[in-house]
Amino acid sequence: IQKFFVDTGPGANPFWQEGRDAGWVGTDLTQLTYNLNFFRGANPKTGYPDDWKKGSGVGLYTIGLKIPYEEWVPQFTSPESDQLHD
């Protein structure tokens, strides 16, 4: 999938230049890779939400924490937090 997002230089995907020429790509692309730590609402047996299907969107969020990550995860995945996010 990384080759798809090469937008300039050797091996560039012509799709992106076509988009620039047509006006629906206005800037250089930024590719971000991330090592996922957990899914909110994940089934502990599978690691994924039960209703997650191929093609579903996934939000990627990075935030600056003011408390240790290990302390934040249980608070973010608590029943009270579930009520807020559902």
Secondary structure, 3 states (H helix, E strand, C coil): CHHHHCCCCCCCCHHHHHHHHHCCCCCCCCCCCCCCCCCCCCCCCCCCCCCCCCCCCCCCCCCCCCCCHHHHHHHHCCHHHHHHHC
